[in-house]
Amino acid sequence: MMIALEAYTPAAVNRAYYDNLDVVLDVLSLDELKTYQGPTAIPYSGECGAWIVAPF
């Protein structure tokens, strides 16, 4: 996840699209991001995860 207060650079988009890593790029404004906001999240990698509380 990348969060920017104002914008992102073309280099950031190019890295997400052309890097050899498995990167999914979705660009949302803060207002759009708020529609997905919930009280908690469970980020995971493989078999491991963590329960975290949303900051706002």
PDB file of N, CA, C and O in Angstrom:
ATOM      1  N   MET A   1       0.850  -1.167   0.000  1.00  0.00           N
ATOM      2  CA  MET A   1       0.000   0.000   0.000  1.00  0.00           C
ATOM      3  C   MET A   1       0.892   1.225   0.000  1.00  0.00           C
ATOM      4  O   MET A   1       1.860   1.303   0.757  1.00  0.00           O
ATOM      5  N   MET A   2       0.564   2.166  -0.842  1.00  0.00           N
ATOM      6  CA  MET A   2       1.265   3.441  -0.869  1.00  0.00           C
ATOM      7  C   MET A   2       0.225   4.530  -0.692  1.00  0.00           C
ATOM      8  O   MET A   2      -0.782   4.557  -1.400  1.00  0.00           O
ATOM      9  N   ILE A   3       0.466   5.426   0.250  1.00  0.00           N
ATOM     10  CA  ILE A   3      -0.442   6.539   0.498  1.00  0.00           C
ATOM     11  C   ILE A   3       0.329   7.835   0.305  1.00  0.00           C
ATOM     12  O   ILE A   3       1.414   8.014   0.859  1.00  0.00           O
ATOM     13  N   ALA A   4      -0.243   8.736  -0.486  1.00  0.00           N
ATOM     14  CA  ALA A   4       0.386  10.033  -0.730  1.00  0.00           C
ATOM     15  C   ALA A   4      -0.625  11.132  -0.451  1.00  0.00           C
ATOM     16  O   ALA A   4      -1.801  11.002  -0.791  1.00  0.00           O
ATOM     17  N   LEU A   5      -0.170  12.208   0.166  1.00  0.00           N
ATOM     18  CA  LEU A   5      -1.078  13.303   0.486  1.00  0.00           C
ATOM     19  C   LEU A   5      -1.528  14.065  -0.745  1.00  0.00           C
ATOM     20  O   LEU A   5      -2.666  14.531  -0.802  1.00  0.00           O
ATOM     21  N   GLU A   6      -0.653  14.199  -1.732  1.00  0.00           N
ATOM     22  CA  GLU A   6      -1.015  14.999  -2.892  1.00  0.00           C
ATOM     23  C   GLU A   6      -1.090  14.203  -4.185  1.00  0.00           C
ATOM     24  O   GLU A   6      -2.088  14.274  -4.902  1.00  0.00           O
ATOM     25  N   ALA A   7      -0.066  13.463  -4.480  1.00  0.00           N
ATOM     26  CA  ALA A   7      -0.054  12.748  -5.766  1.00  0.00           C
ATOM     27  C   ALA A   7       1.032  11.699  -5.738  1.00  0.00           C
ATOM     28  O   ALA A   7       1.697  11.502  -4.721  1.00  0.00           O
ATOM     29  N   TYR A   8       1.204  11.038  -6.843  1.00  0.00           N
ATOM     30  CA  TYR A   8       2.252  10.046  -6.998  1.00  0.00           C
ATOM     31  C   TYR A   8       3.058  10.424  -8.220  1.00  0.00           C
ATOM     32  O   TYR A   8       2.573  11.141  -9.095  1.00  0.00           O
ATOM     33  N   THR A   9       4.278   9.947  -8.283  1.00  0.00           N
ATOM     34  CA  THR A   9       5.140  10.290  -9.415  1.00  0.00           C
ATOM     35  C   THR A   9       4.974   9.266 -10.535  1.00  0.00           C
ATOM     36  O   THR A   9       4.572   8.130 -10.282  1.00  0.00           O
ATOM     37  N   PRO A  10       5.273   9.652 -11.746  1.00  0.00           N
ATOM     38  CA  PRO A  10       5.266   8.680 -12.839  1.00  0.00           C
ATOM     39  C   PRO A  10       6.217   7.513 -12.566  1.00  0.00           C
ATOM     40  O   PRO A  10       5.957   6.388 -12.992  1.00  0.00           O
ATOM     41  N   ALA A  11       7.313   7.777 -11.861  1.00  0.00           N
ATOM     42  CA  ALA A  11       8.258   6.705 -11.539  1.00  0.00           C
ATOM     43  C   ALA A  11       7.604   5.643 -10.649  1.00  0.00           C
ATOM     44  O   ALA A  11       7.884   4.455 -10.807  1.00  0.00           O
ATOM     45  N   ALA A  12       6.746   6.051  -9.723  1.00  0.00           N
ATOM     46  CA  ALA A  12       6.052   5.097  -8.854  1.00  0.00           C
ATOM     47  C   ALA A  12       5.122   4.201  -9.670  1.00  0.00           C
ATOM     48  O   ALA A  12       5.073   2.991  -9.449  1.00  0.00           O
ATOM     49  N   VAL A  13       4.401   4.780 -10.592  1.00  0.00           N
ATOM     50  CA  VAL A  13       3.505   3.995 -11.453  1.00  0.00           C
ATOM     51  C   VAL A  13       4.318   3.050 -12.333  1.00  0.00           C
ATOM     52  O   VAL A  13       3.965   1.879 -12.471  1.00  0.00           O
ATOM     53  N   ASN A  14       5.396   3.542 -12.925  1.00  0.00           N
ATOM     54  CA  ASN A  14       6.244   2.696 -13.770  1.00  0.00           C
ATOM     55  C   ASN A  14       6.818   1.527 -12.976  1.00  0.00           C
ATOM     56  O   ASN A  14       6.879   0.405 -13.477  1.00  0.00           O
ATOM     57  N   ARG A  15       7.239   1.790 -11.735  1.00  0.00           N
ATOM     58  CA  ARG A  15       7.790   0.696 -10.933  1.00  0.00           C
ATOM     59  C   ARG A  15       6.722  -0.350 -10.646  1.00  0.00           C
ATOM     60  O   ARG A  15       6.998  -1.548 -10.711  1.00  0.00           O
ATOM     61  N   ALA A  16       5.520   0.081 -10.335  1.00  0.00           N
ATOM     62  CA  ALA A  16       4.444  -0.873 -10.052  1.00  0.00           C
ATOM     63  C   ALA A  16       4.093  -1.704 -11.284  1.00  0.00           C
ATOM     64  O   ALA A  16       3.847  -2.905 -11.175  1.00  0.00           O
ATOM     65  N   TYR A  17       4.071  -1.071 -12.442  1.00  0.00           N
ATOM     66  CA  TYR A  17       3.696  -1.787 -13.660  1.00  0.00           C
ATOM     67  C   TYR A  17       4.818  -2.666 -14.216  1.00  0.00           C
ATOM     68  O   TYR A  17       4.570  -3.775 -14.690  1.00  0.00           O
ATOM     69  N   TYR A  18       6.047  -2.164 -14.155  1.00  0.00           N
ATOM     70  CA  TYR A  18       7.125  -2.841 -14.875  1.00  0.00           C
ATOM     71  C   TYR A  18       8.107  -3.593 -13.997  1.00  0.00           C
ATOM     72  O   TYR A  18       8.978  -4.285 -14.525  1.00  0.00           O
ATOM     73  N   ASP A  19       8.006  -3.487 -12.679  1.00  0.00           N
ATOM     74  CA  ASP A  19       8.899  -4.231 -11.800  1.00  0.00           C
ATOM     75  C   ASP A  19       8.587  -5.718 -11.934  1.00  0.00           C
ATOM     76  O   ASP A  19       7.463  -6.090 -12.272  1.00  0.00           O
ATOM     77  N   ASN A  20       9.573  -6.564 -11.670  1.00  0.00           N
ATOM     78  CA  ASN A  20       9.350  -8.006 -11.817  1.00  0.00           C
ATOM     79  C   ASN A  20       8.669  -8.614 -10.588  1.00  0.00           C
ATOM     80  O   ASN A  20       8.504  -9.832 -10.520  1.00  0.00           O
ATOM     81  N   LEU A  21       8.273  -7.789  -9.622  1.00  0.00           N
ATOM     82  CA  LEU A  21       7.533  -8.266  -8.462  1.00  0.00           C
ATOM     83  C   LEU A  21       6.054  -8.372  -8.801  1.00  0.00           C
ATOM     84  O   LEU A  21       5.585  -7.753  -9.755  1.00  0.00           O
ATOM     85  N   ASP A  22       5.330  -9.146  -8.031  1.00  0.00           N
ATOM     86  CA  ASP A  22       3.890  -9.302  -8.235  1.00  0.00           C
ATOM     87  C   ASP A  22       3.177  -8.159  -7.520  1.00  0.00           C
ATOM     88  O   ASP A  22       2.790  -8.299  -6.360  1.00  0.00           O
ATOM     89  N   VAL A  23       3.002  -7.026  -8.207  1.00  0.00           N
ATOM     90  CA  VAL A  23       2.416  -5.819  -7.618  1.00  0.00           C
ATOM     91  C   VAL A  23       1.068  -5.546  -8.267  1.00  0.00           C
ATOM     92  O   VAL A  23       0.944  -5.572  -9.491  1.00  0.00           O
ATOM     93  N   VAL A  24       0.056  -5.283  -7.443  1.00  0.00           N
ATOM     94  CA  VAL A  24      -1.256  -4.866  -7.932  1.00  0.00           C
ATOM     95  C   VAL A  24      -1.386  -3.386  -7.620  1.00  0.00           C
ATOM     96  O   VAL A  24      -1.196  -2.978  -6.475  1.00  0.00           O
ATOM     97  N   LEU A  25      -1.704  -2.580  -8.617  1.00  0.00           N
ATOM     98  CA  LEU A  25      -1.779  -1.134  -8.443  1.00  0.00           C
ATOM     99  C   LEU A  25      -3.213  -0.661  -8.616  1.00  0.00           C
ATOM    100  O   LEU A  25      -3.804  -0.817  -9.685  1.00  0.00           O
ATOM    101  N   ASP A  26      -3.766  -0.082  -7.560  1.00  0.00           N
ATOM    102  CA  ASP A  26      -5.048   0.609  -7.609  1.00  0.00           C
ATOM    103  C   ASP A  26      -4.803   2.025  -7.105  1.00  0.00           C
ATOM    104  O   ASP A  26      -4.210   2.208  -6.042  1.00  0.00           O
ATOM    105  N   VAL A  27      -5.246   3.017  -7.847  1.00  0.00           N
ATOM    106  CA  VAL A  27      -5.058   4.402  -7.449  1.00  0.00           C
ATOM    107  C   VAL A  27      -6.404   4.939  -6.968  1.00  0.00           C
ATOM    108  O   VAL A  27      -7.375   4.974  -7.724  1.00  0.00           O
ATOM    109  N   LEU A  28      -6.450   5.355  -5.705  1.00  0.00           N
ATOM    110  CA  LEU A  28      -7.670   5.888  -5.110  1.00  0.00           C
ATOM    111  C   LEU A  28      -7.382   7.220  -4.449  1.00  0.00           C
ATOM    112  O   LEU A  28      -6.290   7.433  -3.921  1.00  0.00           O
ATOM    113  N   SER A  29      -8.349   8.115  -4.477  1.00  0.00           N
ATOM    114  CA  SER A  29      -8.236   9.341  -3.686  1.00  0.00           C
ATOM    115  C   SER A  29      -8.560   8.995  -2.235  1.00  0.00           C
ATOM    116  O   SER A  29      -9.087   7.916  -1.965  1.00  0.00           O
ATOM    117  N   LEU A  30      -8.254   9.888  -1.301  1.00  0.00           N
ATOM    118  CA  LEU A  30      -8.584   9.623   0.099  1.00  0.00           C
ATOM    119  C   LEU A  30     -10.084   9.471   0.292  1.00  0.00           C
ATOM    120  O   LEU A  30     -10.519   8.656   1.106  1.00  0.00           O
ATOM    121  N   ASP A  31     -10.881  10.238  -0.438  1.00  0.00           N
ATOM    122  CA  ASP A  31     -12.337  10.104  -0.331  1.00  0.00           C
ATOM    123  C   ASP A  31     -12.793   8.724  -0.804  1.00  0.00           C
ATOM    124  O   ASP A  31     -13.667   8.120  -0.183  1.00  0.00           O
ATOM    125  N   GLU A  32     -12.215   8.222  -1.889  1.00  0.00           N
ATOM    126  CA  GLU A  32     -12.560   6.889  -2.370  1.00  0.00           C
ATOM    127  C   GLU A  32     -12.103   5.814  -1.382  1.00  0.00           C
ATOM    128  O   GLU A  32     -12.794   4.818  -1.172  1.00  0.00           O
ATOM    129  N   LEU A  33     -10.934   6.027  -0.780  1.00  0.00           N
ATOM    130  CA  LEU A  33     -10.414   5.065   0.181  1.00  0.00           C
ATOM    131  C   LEU A  33     -11.320   4.954   1.405  1.00  0.00           C
ATOM    132  O   LEU A  33     -11.444   3.874   1.981  1.00  0.00           O
ATOM    133  N   LYS A  34     -11.951   6.046   1.807  1.00  0.00           N
ATOM    134  CA  LYS A  34     -12.830   6.030   2.976  1.00  0.00           C
ATOM    135  C   LYS A  34     -14.019   5.088   2.789  1.00  0.00           C
ATOM    136  O   LYS A  34     -14.557   4.577   3.771  1.00  0.00           O
ATOM    137  N   THR A  35     -14.434   4.852   1.549  1.00  0.00           N
ATOM    138  CA  THR A  35     -15.563   3.944   1.333  1.00  0.00           C
ATOM    139  C   THR A  35     -15.204   2.499   1.679  1.00  0.00           C
ATOM    140  O   THR A  35     -16.091   1.677   1.910  1.00  0.00           O
ATOM    141  N   TYR A  36     -13.916   2.191   1.715  1.00  0.00           N
ATOM    142  CA  TYR A  36     -13.460   0.843   2.060  1.00  0.00           C
ATOM    143  C   TYR A  36     -13.053   0.730   3.524  1.00  0.00           C
ATOM    144  O   TYR A  36     -12.622  -0.334   3.970  1.00  0.00           O
ATOM    145  N   GLN A  37     -13.186   1.813   4.266  1.00  0.00           N
ATOM    146  CA  GLN A  37     -12.735   1.847   5.651  1.00  0.00           C
ATOM    147  C   GLN A  37     -13.592   0.961   6.536  1.00  0.00           C
ATOM    148  O   GLN A  37     -14.815   0.940   6.397  1.00  0.00           O
ATOM    149  N   GLY A  38     -12.973   0.245   7.427  1.00  0.00           N
ATOM    150  CA  GLY A  38     -13.656  -0.583   8.405  1.00  0.00           C
ATOM    151  C   GLY A  38     -12.928  -0.482   9.731  1.00  0.00           C
ATOM    152  O   GLY A  38     -11.878   0.156   9.810  1.00  0.00           O
ATOM    153  N   PRO A  39     -13.464  -1.098  10.773  1.00  0.00           N
ATOM    154  CA  PRO A  39     -12.840  -0.969  12.090  1.00  0.00           C
ATOM    155  C   PRO A  39     -11.541  -1.763  12.240  1.00  0.00           C
ATOM    156  O   PRO A  39     -10.709  -1.420  13.079  1.00  0.00           O
ATOM    157  N   THR A  40     -11.354  -2.814  11.445  1.00  0.00           N
ATOM    158  CA  THR A  40     -10.147  -3.631  11.552  1.00  0.00           C
ATOM    159  C   THR A  40      -9.738  -4.160  10.187  1.00  0.00           C
ATOM    160  O   THR A  40     -10.476  -4.055   9.207  1.00  0.00           O
ATOM    161  N   ALA A  41      -8.548  -4.730  10.154  1.00  0.00           N
ATOM    162  CA  ALA A  41      -8.046  -5.362   8.927  1.00  0.00           C
ATOM    163  C   ALA A  41      -7.201  -6.564   9.311  1.00  0.00           C
ATOM    164  O   ALA A  41      -6.659  -6.632  10.414  1.00  0.00           O
ATOM    165  N   ILE A  42      -7.096  -7.506   8.392  1.00  0.00           N
ATOM    166  CA  ILE A  42      -6.240  -8.666   8.604  1.00  0.00           C
ATOM    167  C   ILE A  42      -5.306  -8.797   7.399  1.00  0.00           C
ATOM    168  O   ILE A  42      -5.591  -9.559   6.475  1.00  0.00           O
ATOM    169  N   PRO A  43      -4.190  -8.054   7.406  1.00  0.00           N
ATOM    170  CA  PRO A  43      -3.221  -8.242   6.325  1.00  0.00           C
ATOM    171  C   PRO A  43      -2.525  -9.586   6.523  1.00  0.00           C
ATOM    172  O   PRO A  43      -2.278 -10.010   7.652  1.00  0.00           O
ATOM    173  N   TYR A  44      -2.218 -10.238   5.428  1.00  0.00           N
ATOM    174  CA  TYR A  44      -1.612 -11.558   5.544  1.00  0.00           C
ATOM    175  C   TYR A  44      -0.572 -11.772   4.462  1.00  0.00           C
ATOM    176  O   TYR A  44      -0.570 -11.104   3.428  1.00  0.00           O
ATOM    177  N   SER A  45       0.303 -12.713   4.725  1.00  0.00           N
ATOM    178  CA  SER A  45       1.293 -13.160   3.758  1.00  0.00           C
ATOM    179  C   SER A  45       1.461 -14.658   3.963  1.00  0.00           C
ATOM    180  O   SER A  45       1.948 -15.090   5.007  1.00  0.00           O
ATOM    181  N   GLY A  46       1.065 -15.448   2.982  1.00  0.00           N
ATOM    182  CA  GLY A  46       1.125 -16.900   3.127  1.00  0.00           C
ATOM    183  C   GLY A  46       0.192 -17.362   4.222  1.00  0.00           C
ATOM    184  O   GLY A  46      -1.007 -17.088   4.176  1.00  0.00           O
ATOM    185  N   GLU A  47       0.728 -18.059   5.204  1.00  0.00           N
ATOM    186  CA  GLU A  47      -0.076 -18.558   6.314  1.00  0.00           C
ATOM    187  C   GLU A  47      -0.097 -17.627   7.524  1.00  0.00           C
ATOM    188  O   GLU A  47      -0.741 -17.935   8.527  1.00  0.00           O
ATOM    189  N   CYS A  48       0.596 -16.500   7.443  1.00  0.00           N
ATOM    190  CA  CYS A  48       0.705 -15.577   8.581  1.00  0.00           C
ATOM    191  C   CYS A  48      -0.172 -14.353   8.362  1.00  0.00           C
ATOM    192  O   CYS A  48      -0.296 -13.868   7.238  1.00  0.00           O
ATOM    193  N   GLY A  49      -0.779 -13.850   9.434  1.00  0.00           N
ATOM    194  CA  GLY A  49      -1.600 -12.664   9.361  1.00  0.00           C
ATOM    195  C   GLY A  49      -1.531 -11.895  10.664  1.00  0.00           C
ATOM    196  O   GLY A  49      -1.022 -12.401  11.664  1.00  0.00           O
ATOM    197  N   ALA A  50      -2.039 -10.678  10.655  1.00  0.00           N
ATOM    198  CA  ALA A  50      -2.074  -9.850  11.859  1.00  0.00           C
ATOM    199  C   ALA A  50      -3.391  -9.102  11.902  1.00  0.00           C
ATOM    200  O   ALA A  50      -3.844  -8.589  10.878  1.00  0.00           O
ATOM    201  N   TRP A  51      -4.009  -9.031  13.061  1.00  0.00           N
ATOM    202  CA  TRP A  51      -5.256  -8.299  13.261  1.00  0.00           C
ATOM    203  C   TRP A  51      -4.876  -6.892  13.701  1.00  0.00           C
ATOM    204  O   TRP A  51      -4.239  -6.725  14.741  1.00  0.00           O
ATOM    205  N   ILE A  52      -5.254  -5.879  12.929  1.00  0.00           N
ATOM    206  CA  ILE A  52      -4.891  -4.501  13.290  1.00  0.00           C
ATOM    207  C   ILE A  52      -6.139  -3.620  13.264  1.00  0.00           C
ATOM    208  O   ILE A  52      -7.107  -3.908  12.560  1.00  0.00           O
ATOM    209  N   VAL A  53      -6.095  -2.556  14.036  1.00  0.00           N
ATOM    210  CA  VAL A  53      -7.190  -1.594  14.114  1.00  0.00           C
ATOM    211  C   VAL A  53      -6.898  -0.439  13.158  1.00  0.00           C
ATOM    212  O   VAL A  53      -5.759   0.018  13.067  1.00  0.00           O
ATOM    213  N   ALA A  54      -7.918   0.030  12.448  1.00  0.00           N
ATOM    214  CA  ALA A  54      -7.756   1.136  11.502  1.00  0.00           C
ATOM    215  C   ALA A  54      -7.401   2.417  12.245  1.00  0.00           C
ATOM    216  O   ALA A  54      -7.916   2.661  13.337  1.00  0.00           O
ATOM    217  N   PRO A  55      -6.516   3.250  11.658  1.00  0.00           N
ATOM    218  CA  PRO A  55      -6.056   4.452  12.352  1.00  0.00           C
ATOM    219  C   PRO A  55      -7.076   5.603  12.387  1.00  0.00           C
ATOM    220  O   PRO A  55      -6.997   6.467  13.260  1.00  0.00           O
ATOM    221  N   PHE A  56      -8.027   5.620  11.448  1.00  0.00           N
ATOM    222  CA  PHE A  56      -8.976   6.740  11.477  1.00  0.00           C
ATOM    223  C   PHE A  56     -10.381   6.300  11.192  1.00  0.00           C
ATOM    224  O   PHE A  56     -11.295   7.125  11.181  1.00  0.00           O
TER     225      PHE A  56
END
